[in-house]
Amino acid sequence: MTREKIGIAMSGGVDSLVAASLLQGLGLEVHGFFMRLPLAGGAGGQVHRVQTLAGHLRIPLHIIDMRSAFSKKVISYFVQTYLRGWTPNPCVICNEQVKFGVLLREMRDRGMARMATGHYARISRTENGVPILRRGLDPGKDQSYFLCRLHPDTLSHLVLPLGEATKKDVYRLAAEMSLEGFPVPESQDVCFLAGSSVADFIAAQGIPEQPGDIVTDSGKVIGRHHGLWRYTIGQRRGLDLPDASPWYVHELDARHNRLLVCKKEQLMTGRALLSEVRWLGGEPLLPWQGLVQIRGRHTPALALLSPYGAEQWQLEFARPQLAVTPGQFAVFYEDDAVLGSGIIAASGGGQ
């Protein structure tokens, strides 16, 4: 009998390695796929590590050159989002457009029936077979937030072997695989930075330093910044603004190249405006009320979502939230199921 072929995205980290081993245990013909990306300092060591690990598992390894696609779809987005005064989330965009876009097509072209990754999330199906994206069972490692823009057609071809596992389980399984002599690091969130700072990375893209004023909400100039991309909403460190109590970044005003700062209590807001709202299934009846997660490690908060003008939606939180950040994704949950998401376009919208 011909075994089903399944491709797994391998980064050289412990999660994808253990996921590949679990798939082998199910009797599947597993092929590893490594995305060669434009990493600072090159990817030679990472390629060697993945080749070693694939050899340990005795699976074929396909090295896919994604440098051009990644630069166009992720790095360009990353830089341009910072330049407009927003804080990007490159992992969400990479998952949508590169890993589960370009790489999935490469796998299908090589005969893979399905794709797998080491993400901590789950996929279930309705009675009609429609896939539903759900949180991973390990609350400390759940990555469903970062998969929020995946289309249901993509989810139908996806396998997530670690969805029912905890990180402790993964380390135990790695030890049982006799990997003591193999370097198996944790995967990095922003992989292409490779230890570089955001400011250094953007400078390397040919963007000159753009200093400007640091201003309080009352309009008083109290300092200078050296480029808005060095900061994000809620940041306290690195402002070099001595005062009786700390200052926090409140807004990145790209139009006037100003960094607005405030005290911590002013970072709380009860509303946000969203753009580009998408639903994984059918759009629910609006207004919709449920749990909303506004960044990767945010505790979901109860909020009401309503249409607000042309191609915009308003979130009204039951309780004010700290550091609502334009550029990040607001992900809508019903219990542990992802219903949809939108991009935060402004905090305090509609007040």
LUMKEFI-486585 format. One line per field, with one value per residue (C-alpha): residue in three letters; x, y, z. Coordinates in pm, 1 decimal, always signed. Layout:
N
res	[ALA	...]
X	[X	...]
Y	[Y	...]
Z	[Z	...]
END
This chain:
351
res	[MET	THR	ARG	GLU	LYS	ILE	GLY	ILE	ALA	MET	SER	GLY	GLY	VAL	ASP	SER	LEU	VAL	ALA	ALA	SER	LEU	LEU	GLN	GLY	LEU	GLY	LEU	GLU	VAL	HIS	GLY	PHE	PHE	MET	ARG	LEU	PRO	LEU	ALA	GLY	GLY	ALA	GLY	GLY	GLN	VAL	HIS	ARG	VAL	GLN	THR	LEU	ALA	GLY	HIS	LEU	ARG	ILE	PRO	LEU	HIS	ILE	ILE	ASP	MET	ARG	SER	ALA	PHE	SER	LYS	LYS	VAL	ILE	SER	TYR	PHE	VAL	GLN	THR	TYR	LEU	ARG	GLY	TRP	THR	PRO	ASN	PRO	CYS	VAL	ILE	CYS	ASN	GLU	GLN	VAL	LYS	PHE	GLY	VAL	LEU	LEU	ARG	GLU	MET	ARG	ASP	ARG	GLY	MET	ALA	ARG	MET	ALA	THR	GLY	HIS	TYR	ALA	ARG	ILE	SER	ARG	THR	GLU	ASN	GLY	VAL	PRO	ILE	LEU	ARG	ARG	GLY	LEU	ASP	PRO	GLY	LYS	ASP	GLN	SER	TYR	PHE	LEU	CYS	ARG	LEU	HIS	PRO	ASP	THR	LEU	SER	HIS	LEU	VAL	LEU	PRO	LEU	GLY	GLU	ALA	THR	LYS	LYS	ASP	VAL	TYR	ARG	LEU	ALA	ALA	GLU	MET	SER	LEU	GLU	GLY	PHE	PRO	VAL	PRO	GLU	SER	GLN	ASP	VAL	CYS	PHE	LEU	ALA	GLY	SER	SER	VAL	ALA	ASP	PHE	ILE	ALA	ALA	GLN	GLY	ILE	PRO	GLU	GLN	PRO	GLY	ASP	ILE	VAL	THR	ASP	SER	GLY	LYS	VAL	ILE	GLY	ARG	HIS	HIS	GLY	LEU	TRP	ARG	TYR	THR	ILE	GLY	GLN	ARG	ARG	GLY	LEU	ASP	LEU	PRO	ASP	ALA	SER	PRO	TRP	TYR	VAL	HIS	GLU	LEU	ASP	ALA	ARG	HIS	ASN	ARG	LEU	LEU	VAL	CYS	LYS	LYS	GLU	GLN	LEU	MET	THR	GLY	ARG	ALA	LEU	LEU	SER	GLU	VAL	ARG	TRP	LEU	GLY	GLY	GLU	PRO	LEU	LEU	PRO	TRP	GLN	GLY	LEU	VAL	GLN	ILE	ARG	GLY	ARG	HIS	THR	PRO	ALA	LEU	ALA	LEU	LEU	SER	PRO	TYR	GLY	ALA	GLU	GLN	TRP	GLN	LEU	GLU	PHE	ALA	ARG	PRO	GLN	LEU	ALA	VAL	THR	PRO	GLY	GLN	PHE	ALA	VAL	PHE	TYR	GLU	ASP	ASP	ALA	VAL	LEU	GLY	SER	GLY	ILE	ILE	ALA	ALA	SER	GLY	GLY	GLY	GLN]
X	[+0.0	+128.6	+182.5	+50.4	+322.1	+327.9	+567.4	+678.8	+833.6	+1161.9	+1348.8	+1606.0	+1415.1	+1292.2	+921.7	+933.4	+1174.9	+943.5	+640.7	+817.0	+891.7	+527.7	+415.2	+656.1	+496.9	+163.0	+308.4	+321.5	+595.6	+745.7	+949.1	+1126.9	+1113.7	+1352.8	+1292.3	+1617.0	+1553.5	+1754.7	+1892.5	+2142.8	+2477.0	+2354.0	+2185.5	+2478.2	+2479.0	+2102.2	+2104.6	+2368.1	+2168.3	+1847.2	+2033.9	+2177.6	+1837.6	+1667.3	+1941.2	+1879.7	+1512.3	+1603.6	+1366.6	+1426.8	+1500.3	+1401.4	+1575.2	+1351.6	+1501.6	+1250.1	+1478.8	+1312.2	+953.5	+1029.5	+1191.0	+895.1	+619.1	+759.6	+1064.3	+905.6	+591.9	+805.7	+998.0	+705.0	+483.8	+744.4	+787.8	+415.8	+432.7	+279.7	+427.2	+430.9	+367.4	+585.0	+503.9	+134.4	+218.8	+482.7	+240.9	-30.7	+173.0	+498.0	+491.3	+130.2	+130.3	+444.6	+588.2	+259.1	+245.1	+602.9	+507.9	+203.1	+414.5	+644.2	+361.3	+280.1	-84.7	-74.3	+149.4	+255.9	+433.9	+539.8	+287.5	+103.1	-253.2	-529.4	-762.5	-1102.3	-1391.7	-1761.6	-2018.7	-1998.5	-1620.8	-1535.2	-1199.1	-1188.0	-864.6	-839.5	-594.4	-322.2	-378.1	-61.9	-178.0	+180.7	+272.9	-53.0	+19.2	-329.1	-300.2	-18.5	-226.2	-528.0	-509.0	-504.7	-786.2	-1011.7	-883.2	-532.2	-645.7	-799.5	-448.6	-276.7	-167.9	-50.4	+93.3	+179.1	-167.8	-244.6	+106.5	+276.8	+629.7	+725.6	+594.4	+804.1	+1125.7	+1052.9	+996.7	+1316.0	+1510.1	+1357.3	+1480.9	+1843.3	+1910.8	+2156.7	+2436.7	+2233.2	+2198.7	+1821.7	+1748.1	+1418.6	+1281.7	+1300.0	+984.9	+1138.7	+1374.5	+1522.2	+1660.1	+1903.4	+2008.4	+2008.9	+1800.4	+1506.3	+1690.8	+2005.8	+1801.2	+1609.4	+1932.7	+2073.0	+1781.4	+1914.4	+1672.6	+1853.1	+1812.9	+1515.1	+1539.0	+1243.1	+1080.7	+953.7	+633.2	+389.7	+15.3	-5.6	+232.8	+546.7	+874.5	+1081.2	+1338.3	+1454.0	+1415.7	+1632.4	+1369.0	+1015.1	+1087.2	+1301.4	+985.8	+651.3	+338.1	+380.2	+760.8	+930.4	+1298.4	+1531.0	+1347.1	+1609.5	+1347.4	+1410.5	+1102.2	+925.1	+747.3	+832.5	+724.9	+575.7	+539.4	+178.8	+173.7	+406.1	+310.4	+473.1	+309.3	+492.1	+779.3	+692.2	+707.6	+419.8	+471.4	+246.8	+218.8	+111.1	-252.3	-293.7	-197.4	-533.2	-801.3	-1148.1	-1174.3	-986.7	-1050.4	-983.1	-929.8	-917.4	-1140.0	-1155.3	-1354.8	-1237.5	-1593.6	-1903.2	-1931.9	-2136.3	-2425.7	-2284.2	-2241.7	-2054.7	-1939.6	-1666.3	-1303.3	-1041.5	-662.9	-469.0	-111.2	+68.6	+89.7	-215.1	-483.1	-800.6	-1050.4	-1426.2	-1516.0	-1795.3	-1721.8	-1935.5	-1912.2	-1773.0	-1767.3	-1632.9	-1426.1	-1364.0	-1484.0	-1484.1	-1386.7	-1532.8	-1368.0	-1564.5	-1260.1	-988.1	-682.0	-315.0	-107.8	-343.1	-96.4	-168.3	-29.4	-94.7	-378.2	-697.0	-801.3	-1158.8	-1224.1	-1532.0	-1413.9	-1091.6	-1189.8	-1054.4	-1343.0	-1150.7	-917.8	-856.2	-565.4	-557.7	-558.4	-594.8	-644.0	-915.9	-1114.7	-1470.1	-1447.7]
Y	[+0.0	+347.6	+561.0	+915.4	+1173.8	+1465.5	+1759.8	+1923.0	+2267.6	+2219.6	+2511.4	+2312.0	+2368.5	+2103.2	+2151.5	+2068.4	+1782.8	+1615.1	+1682.5	+1502.3	+1205.1	+1185.5	+1179.1	+894.2	+705.9	+730.5	+546.3	+850.3	+912.5	+1229.0	+1475.6	+1770.4	+2115.6	+2390.4	+2750.8	+2927.1	+3285.9	+3609.6	+3589.5	+3833.4	+3651.9	+3381.3	+3046.2	+2806.9	+2679.0	+2639.5	+2442.6	+2207.1	+2155.5	+2075.4	+1836.0	+1659.3	+1630.1	+1507.1	+1247.2	+1138.3	+1084.6	+925.4	+1149.3	+1330.0	+1701.8	+1961.4	+2299.5	+2565.4	+2902.8	+3151.7	+3453.1	+3651.6	+3570.5	+3638.1	+3973.0	+4085.5	+3960.3	+3987.0	+4213.2	+4482.0	+4468.2	+4477.3	+4789.6	+4979.3	+4912.7	+5059.7	+5360.8	+5440.8	+5447.3	+5105.1	+4794.7	+4499.0	+4133.2	+3955.3	+3605.3	+3644.6	+3772.0	+3503.5	+3229.9	+3359.5	+3443.4	+3246.3	+2937.9	+2841.8	+3011.8	+2972.1	+2679.0	+2488.2	+2519.3	+2394.1	+2091.2	+2017.4	+2045.5	+1776.9	+1535.5	+1607.9	+1538.7	+1753.3	+1994.3	+1982.9	+2222.4	+2231.8	+2498.9	+2458.9	+2483.1	+2239.7	+2187.8	+2025.1	+1991.7	+2064.1	+1798.4	+1929.7	+1889.8	+2260.1	+2304.1	+2506.1	+2652.7	+2608.3	+2694.4	+2445.7	+2266.5	+2416.7	+2769.1	+2887.2	+2786.7	+2831.4	+2979.6	+3001.4	+3382.0	+3368.1	+3147.7	+3378.2	+3481.1	+3130.3	+3053.2	+2752.0	+2589.5	+2607.9	+2463.5	+2168.1	+2065.1	+2127.8	+1887.1	+2016.6	+1722.0	+1929.4	+2072.6	+1826.1	+1839.9	+2057.2	+2189.5	+1950.3	+1663.6	+1781.4	+1793.6	+1447.4	+1307.8	+1474.1	+1306.7	+970.1	+1027.5	+1025.2	+1382.0	+1466.9	+1519.6	+1735.0	+2113.4	+2164.4	+2526.6	+2702.8	+2863.8	+3245.1	+3452.6	+3711.7	+3469.7	+3703.6	+3945.0	+3672.1	+3862.3	+4204.8	+4488.4	+4632.7	+4964.0	+4799.2	+4584.9	+4881.5	+5080.0	+4786.0	+4825.5	+5169.6	+5370.6	+5674.7	+5780.7	+6015.1	+6203.4	+6397.0	+6535.3	+6342.8	+6515.5	+6479.7	+6458.4	+6826.3	+6918.0	+6983.2	+6876.3	+6686.5	+6500.9	+6369.1	+6030.7	+5878.8	+5704.3	+5596.2	+5233.3	+5208.9	+5221.3	+5052.6	+5143.6	+5084.7	+5088.7	+5234.3	+5148.0	+5341.8	+5675.6	+5848.1	+6078.7	+6115.8	+6214.7	+6144.9	+5850.2	+5664.6	+5782.8	+5535.4	+5546.0	+5642.3	+5706.2	+5699.0	+6005.8	+5923.9	+6216.8	+6470.5	+6237.0	+6277.6	+6028.3	+6092.2	+5979.8	+5958.4	+5814.5	+5452.3	+5523.3	+5702.7	+5385.8	+5233.1	+5255.8	+5112.7	+5123.3	+5049.4	+5080.5	+4780.1	+4739.6	+4435.1	+4217.9	+3856.9	+3558.4	+3196.3	+3079.8	+3281.0	+3633.5	+3632.8	+3865.0	+4204.4	+4348.2	+4045.8	+4003.7	+3767.0	+3733.2	+3932.8	+3890.9	+4200.5	+4065.3	+3734.5	+3708.2	+3916.5	+3772.7	+3773.6	+4040.5	+4064.0	+4313.1	+4417.2	+4439.4	+4668.0	+4814.4	+5168.1	+5367.6	+5246.8	+4929.3	+4983.5	+4816.2	+4931.8	+4726.6	+4833.0	+4652.9	+4566.9	+4687.3	+4925.6	+4751.8	+4842.5	+4951.1	+4876.0	+4890.9	+4987.0	+4728.0	+4433.5	+4187.4	+4161.7	+3795.4	+3694.5	+3378.6	+3181.0	+2962.1	+2816.6	+2855.5	+3132.3	+3306.1	+3577.1	+3873.8	+4235.5	+4477.4	+4740.1	+5073.1	+5308.8	+5292.9	+5494.8	+5506.1	+5633.7	+5799.7]
Z	[+0.0	-90.6	+214.6	+224.9	+167.2	+408.3	+408.9	+730.8	+757.0	+943.9	+1099.2	+1292.6	+1617.1	+1857.3	+1780.4	+1409.8	+1478.9	+1730.3	+1507.4	+1220.3	+1444.9	+1557.1	+1193.9	+1122.7	+1409.7	+1228.4	+930.7	+701.3	+444.6	+589.8	+384.2	+545.9	+387.3	+488.6	+383.4	+293.7	+406.9	+379.5	+731.9	+876.2	+874.6	+636.6	+693.2	+648.2	+1005.5	+1011.0	+684.1	+823.3	+1143.3	+954.4	+724.6	+1029.8	+1196.3	+878.5	+847.6	+1206.6	+1122.4	+787.4	+591.9	+261.6	+295.7	+36.2	+64.7	-89.8	-179.2	-39.2	-19.5	-296.0	-192.2	+174.5	+98.3	-111.6	+115.0	+469.1	+491.0	+274.2	+491.6	+808.4	+705.7	+553.5	+855.8	+1088.8	+860.6	+879.3	+1258.7	+1320.5	+1484.3	+1242.1	+1316.8	+1059.8	+1188.8	+1101.9	+752.5	+695.3	+797.9	+568.2	+259.7	+275.0	+496.8	+426.3	+87.8	-121.5	+76.3	+76.5	-302.7	-328.1	-118.9	-332.0	-648.1	-503.5	-440.7	-76.6	+10.9	+323.9	+513.8	+878.1	+1112.7	+1476.2	+1575.6	+1905.0	+1775.3	+1677.8	+1385.4	+1426.1	+1181.2	+1188.8	+1101.1	+744.7	+733.8	+763.2	+943.2	+1265.3	+1404.2	+1781.4	+2055.5	+2145.8	+2474.9	+2630.7	+2728.0	+2763.5	+2407.5	+2213.6	+1867.3	+1717.8	+1726.8	+1469.1	+1235.3	+1243.2	+873.9	+728.6	+483.0	+554.5	+232.6	+378.0	+710.2	+524.9	+407.3	+740.9	+1017.3	+1356.7	+1552.5	+1862.4	+1917.5	+2196.4	+2345.0	+2604.6	+2575.4	+2854.1	+2640.2	+2346.2	+2547.6	+2686.3	+2336.8	+2213.5	+2492.2	+2398.0	+2041.5	+2167.2	+2059.7	+2337.0	+2085.6	+1848.5	+1880.8	+1882.5	+1980.9	+2027.9	+1712.7	+1702.0	+1660.2	+1424.9	+1256.4	+996.3	+1256.4	+1366.7	+1678.7	+1510.8	+1655.9	+1463.0	+1430.8	+1292.3	+1054.6	+914.6	+877.4	+679.1	+436.7	+344.3	+561.2	+708.2	+1068.5	+1107.3	+1439.8	+1575.8	+1888.7	+2188.9	+2296.1	+2585.4	+2522.1	+2621.0	+2337.0	+2542.9	+2379.1	+2637.4	+2429.3	+2093.0	+1925.3	+1650.0	+1439.3	+1526.4	+1434.4	+1748.3	+1962.3	+2014.1	+2207.4	+2581.3	+2571.0	+2878.9	+2844.7	+2619.9	+2631.0	+2850.0	+3001.4	+3375.4	+3573.1	+3901.0	+3736.8	+3412.5	+3068.8	+2821.1	+2442.7	+2367.1	+1992.2	+1691.1	+1487.3	+1152.4	+974.6	+1194.6	+1296.3	+1664.2	+1948.2	+2189.0	+2548.3	+2852.6	+3200.7	+3245.8	+3331.7	+2997.3	+2809.5	+2895.7	+2626.7	+2590.6	+2212.1	+1891.5	+1520.5	+1297.2	+924.9	+695.0	+910.7	+787.0	+907.6	+896.7	+846.5	+766.6	+903.3	+1224.3	+1287.8	+1383.7	+1637.2	+1770.1	+2129.0	+2239.9	+2346.2	+2157.1	+2176.2	+2066.3	+2063.2	+2085.1	+2463.3	+2558.3	+2785.6	+2571.1	+2673.4	+2629.3	+2355.0	+2121.9	+1747.3	+1529.7	+1177.3	+1186.8	+865.6	+531.3	+564.1	+934.9	+1250.8	+1610.9	+1913.4	+2247.6	+2536.5	+2847.7	+3043.9	+2918.5	+2775.3	+2807.3	+2506.0	+2216.8	+1927.7	+1564.2	+1323.9	+1552.3	+1490.7	+1693.5	+1688.6	+1768.9	+1972.5	+2068.3	+2354.4	+2205.1	+1837.5	+1612.6	+1435.6	+1253.4	+1288.1	+1194.8	+1189.2	+1463.6	+1276.7	+1573.9	+1949.0	+2115.8	+1791.2	+1796.6	+2136.0]
END
